[in-house]
Amino acid sequence: MRNKYLIDTPPPTISGKKGLHIGHIFSYTQGDIAARYNKYIGKELIYPACFDNNGIPTQKSFSQLSKEIPTTQNIINFSIEKSKEYKEIFTNSGIEFGKQEYHTYDERAIKIAYQAFEILKSKGIAYKATTDYLWSEKLQTSISQSEIDDSGIIERTGEKAIIKTGEGWFINIKNHLPQLREQIEKIDWKPLHFKKRALDWIDAIEWDWSISRERNFGIPIPGESSTFDTWFISALSPYLAWASHTGEASIEQCPIFDMRFQSHDIIRTWAFYTITMSYFLSNQIPWKTIMISGHTLDGKGDKFSKSSGNATTAKPFIEKYGIRGIRHWSISTTLGTDTKINEPTMKMGWKIYNKFQNAKRFIQMQKSNNWIGKDDSLITIWENYKINILNSFEIYDYYKASELIYEFFWNIFCDKWIEESKQNPTSETLEFIINDFEPIFNIIYGD
């Protein structure tokens, strides 16, 4: 895998009337920058487009938006059509996935889920028992401890979870917490302080992972009337991503991925469960690095979400400031930091991109007038900046990379060198530098 860069892409949930919101674009742009950087340094990307159509939100969305009978196949067909809309929004936002694609409820996902279930049963890790479990009255289904806060409130519904007794399927995690802690420690967390959140969650676990759900829509547990918890399927995302590359639905031979990007609110669900699955199934960590993004906040400081109704689509901002404005805003704060929509920052991104295009035209115009010259000292200055910029990309410090790109391009290349070149012709040097600079510039701003 030396020449490949494997990204465990978050599958956005197919839900809501508006689909993707600006918060999604904020987070996925950061993942896209990682992809573009690694493509720039010569890596072959495995970077799937993927969509989560396996849960209650997709079923609810179907009920709201479709007039068809709510059969499993109708819901799946609906979700696949909606995923095409999502993909178009991503493309219009400058996010370019690889050629791979998967859904969390398709034929390949079912096969992988069943393979994982059989392996877990054979190891005695998945077990069936009559015992106490957590229950949501509003959802009319069992839930996991990871879905409630410290006061027992279910985060999706706002109700207090109740305890019931009954039969269900569980994953034995309570007896493996020291080993799971070791797996968390092996992963490079970006930013590092989010590792503590995962470790604190380990200390808070009191229940085994309930993986059976009393709902009609979902991948059925073999021989049961219940379905798998949606996180059971999502936790298999590295295996689903690898299968989308190989074309084979197999748990075996799945490599450790290079990177997963995700928001911080699902560390104790998606991140933890994926780490758990990879350990139990393959005795390995799922990825070398996990890159955590912050949330986009509304004017009141609340997280954008489809369910709260405060989510804003990306379209009006793209129309006003272009893709480059959105991308500039998406890395205008340090990694993992929550941020509000900042239109002046978006406008600045638009201005930087326009200035770049103007600089290219200016150099070409002067070149056509035989305006020539060479200055190796300028190339040395650029090469020093280049080293620092690429080092920042390498350690996922996109905020620093962006600052260096702006400092070099705006303050040095344009305000100093282009202005000085009007008196001291150096277009040959400037042309070389801007051609070398452009693919690095495009890592952030898109091409």
N, C-alpha and C positions, 0 to 999 in steps of 0.2 A: 504493500500500500504506500510505498515511498513516494510515488509520483501522483498519488490521489489525495484529495482532501474531502473527507466525508462529513457532511452536515446533517444532523438530526433535526429536520425542520419541524417547527410546531404546526400541527394540523389545525387550522382555525375551525371553530364549530360552525356548522351550517345552521344558522338560527336568525331570528329577527326579521323584520320587514326591510330594514335598510342594509343589512349585510355588514360588510366591513366598515369600521369607522377609523377616524384619524389616528386613534391610539394603536390600532393594528399596524398602520403604515409606519408610525414612529418606531415600533419595535422591530418589524420585519426589515426596515431599512438598515438597521444596525447589523442584522444577520447578513443582509445583502452586501454590505461593505466588507465583511469577513470573506464572503465568497469572491468578490471582485479582487480583493487583495491577493488571495491565494491563486486565483486565475492569472493575475499579473505576474506572479513569481514562478509560473509554469506548471501549476498543479492541475490535474484533471479533476473536475468537480463531480461529486455525487451529492446532489442538492435538490431533493425531490419537491415538486409541488404536491401538497397533500391536504386532505380535508377530512375533518371529523364529522361524520354523519351517523354516529352510532348511539347518540344519547337522547335523553328526554327533550332537550331544546330543539333538536331536529324534528322530532315527532310533533312538538307543539307548534313549530313554525309551519309544518305541513298543514296542520289543522286550521291555522289562521289564513294561509295563503292559497290553499288548493281546495277545489270543489270535488275532487275525486274521493273514492272510498279509501279510508286509511289502512290499506293493506301494506305489509312489509315491502313488497316490490314497488308499490306506488310511492311510498315514502323514499325509498332508495333512488328511484328514478327522479323524483323531485329534487333530492339533494344533489344528484349528479348535475342536473341542469343549473341549480343554484351555484355549484362550484365553478361552472364556466363563467358566471358573472363575477365571482370572487377573483378568479384568475385574471380576468380582464382589468379589474380594479388594480390588482398588483402590477400588471404590465403598464398600465397608465400612470402608475406611481414610480416607475423606474426600477421595479424589483424583477429580476430575471432568474427564475429557477432553472434547474437543469432539465434534461429531457425526461427524467423519471417522474412518475406520478402514482399516487395511491390514495385510496379512501379507507377509513377505518371500518367500513362495513361493505366489503366486496368479497368475491370468491377467495382471493388470496389471503385477505385478512382473516376470514373464517378458518381456513386451513391452518394458518399460523397459530391462531388462538387455540384451536383444538390440539395441535402438537404441544404447545406450551402447557395446556391443562393436563395432558397425559403425562408429560415429564414431571410436572409438579406433584401429581398424584402418585406416580411411581416412586418418588423420593420421600413421600409422606409429608410433603410441605403443604399441599392442598388437601384439605380434609372436610368431611361432611359431619355436622354435629347438630344436636339439639341443645341450644344454649341461649344465653342472653345476647341480644344484639340491639343496636341503635335503630330507631324507626322515625320516619317523617310522615306525619299525618297528612300534610298537604300533598306530598308526592305519592303517598300510599306505597312506599317502598322502604326497604332497609337502606341504611347509609353507613359510611365509614367514619371513624373518629376524625379523620383528616378533613371532613366536611363541616365540622362544628368548631366554634371558637372556644375560648377557655371557660365561658359561662354556659356552654351547652347549646348555644344558639346555632341553628343550621344557616350557614352563610348564604345559601341560594334562596331561602324562603323567609328568613327572619323569625321562624318559629323555634321553640325549644324542642330538642330531640327527646324522645321518650324511649324507655327500655322495654323491649318485649322479649318473650321467650318463644323460640321456635326452631325449626330446622333450616339450615342453610350451609353454604360452602364458604370456607375461610382459608386464608393463607397464613401459615404459622410464622409470624414475624417476631412475636414476643420472645421466642427462644433463640433468636438469631440477631438480636440488637447489637451485641459487641462486634459481630462480623460485618453488619451493615454500617456501623460506625467506621470501621476500617476502610470500607469501600468509599465512603464520603471523603475520608481523609486523603485517599489516593488521587482524587480529582482536583484539577486546578480550577479554582473558583474565581471568576472575574465579575465583580470585584470580590476580594478575598473575604470581606466581612459577612457575605451571605452564606459562607460555609457554616458559620455559627448558628444561623437560623435552622439549617438542616440538622445540625448536631443537637440543638435544643429540642427539635421535634422528636428525635430519637429518645431523649430523656422523658418526653411527655407521653409516649405511647403506652396505653393501658389495655388496648383491645387488639386482637388479631384482625387482619384485613378481611372484611366481609366482601366477598366478590359476587354474590348472587343477588339479583334484583327482581322484585315482583312487578314486572312490567311486560307488556306485549311486544314492544318494539326493541330489538337488540339482538345480538348474536346469542342464540339459545345455548344454554348449558346442555351437553348431550344427555338425553334421557330424562331431562327435568322440564318442569313447566316454567321455570325462571330463566332469566338471561344473565349474561356476564355484566358486572359493573363496567361502566364505560372506561374507567381508569385501568381496568384489567387489559383492555384492548390498547388504549393509548400508551400504556407502559411497555408495549411491544414495538414502539415506533422505530427503534434501530433495526429490528428484524424486518418490519414492513418496508422501511427505506431500502435496506439491502436487497430484499426480494424485488423491489421495483427496479433495481439495477440489474440483477441477475436473471429475473424472470421466473425464478423458482421459489415456491412457497416452502421454505425450509428454515428451521431454527438453527441447524448446524452451519458451521463455518462463517457465522456472522462476525466480522471484525469489530474491534473497538473503533468507534467513530472518533473523528478529530474534535468535533465541537457540537454542542447543543446550545441554541439560544432560546430564551424564554423569559417571561416576566416573573417578578419576585413573589407574586401572590400564589403561585402554584408550585412553590418549592416543596412543600410538604405533601403535595399530591403527585403531580406529574414527575417532578425530578426524583422524589423519594421512591415512588413506585417503579420508575424505570431502572433506578439503581438496584432496587430489590429484585426485579425480574432478571436483570442481566447477571446478578450474582447467583440466583437460584438456578437459572437455566444454563449459563455458560461459565460460571465462576470467573467473571471478569467485570470490570467497570464498563458502563455503556459508552462513555466518551472520555477523552483525555481532559477536555476543558468544557466548562459550562459557563456561558456568558449571560449574565442577568441584566435585563432591561428594566427601566422604571415604567411607571404608568403615565398616561396623559391625563391631566386634570382639567375639570371645567373651571369656570370663573369663581366658584365657591370653594375650590380645592378638593372636590370630590372626583374619584376615579371615573373615567368614561366607561360605561358599560351599556350593552344593549338592553338589559333588563330594567335599568333605572330610567331609560328614556332620555338621558343627557348626552348620548353619543352623537357626534357630528361626523358626517362623511368627509372624505378627503377631497371630493370633487370641487367644491367652491374654492378651496385653497390652491389646488392645482391650477384651476382656471385663472386665478388672480396672480399667483407667484411662480407657477410652473413647477415641474418636477424638482428642479434644482433648489428652489426655495424650500420645498418640503424636506428634501434630503439634508440641506444645510441646518435646518431647525432640528432634525432628528439626532444630530450629533453635537448640538449646541450646549449640552450639559454632560457632566461626567457620567460614565456608565453606571446604570442601576438607579439613577436619580429620577424621581418623579418630576414632571414639568408641565406647566400650563402651555396652551397654545400661545405662541409669541409671533404675531404677524410682523413686527419690525425685524425680527431675526429671519423670517421667511423672505422678506423683502431684500434683506442684505444678501441672502443666498442668490436671489435673482440678479442682483447687481454684480456680484462676483462673477457669475457665469457670463453675463453680458460683457463685462470688462475683459474677460478672458477672450471672448470672440473678437472684440474690438482690437485687442493686442495682436492677435494672429493676423487680422486683416491689415493692421498698420505695418507689421513687419513685411508682409508680402507686397504691400504697395511700395514700400521703400526699396525692397529688393528689386522690383521691376524697374526702378530708376537707377540701377547700378550703384545703389548705396551699400557699400560693402565694408568689411573690416573684421578683425578678429582680436579677441582679448581673452587669453587663457585664465587670467585671474578671476574673471567672472564665472567661468566654468568651475573653477575650484570652489568658489563660494556656493554655487548651486549644488555641487556634489556633496558638500558637507551638510547642507540642508536635506538633501535626498536621503542620506544615511539616517539622519534623525527622524525623518518622516516615516521611512520604512520600518525603522525600529519601533516606532509608536504603533504602527499597524500590527506588527508582529506580536506585541503584547496586549493587543485589543484596546489600546488607549486612543480611541478615535477622536476624542475631544482634543487631545494634544496634537494628533496628526493634522486635524483641521486648523488649529491655531497656527501651526508651522507653515502649512500651505498658504494660509491667508497672509501671514507675515512676509513670507518670501515673495509671493506673487504680487500682492498689492503694494507693500511698502518698499520692496527692493526692486523687483523686476519692472514694475510699471512706474511708480513714482520716482524711482532713482535712475534705473538703467535706460528705460525708454526715453525719459526726458533728457538724460545726458547724451544719449545716442544721436539726438537731433543736432548736437554740436560736434560729437566725436563718433563718426560712423562705425557701428559694430553689428550690423544686421546679420552677418554670417554667424556670429556668436549667439545672438539673441534667437535666431531661427533654430540653431542646434539645441539651445536650452529649452525653448518652449515645446519643441517636438519631444524632448526627453521628459519634460514636465507633464505633458498632456495626459498620458495614460495613468499617471499617479493622481492627477487632478480628477480624472474620471472615476477613480475608485470611490470617491465621495459623491461627486456631482452627477455621475452617470454619463454615458456616451450617446 
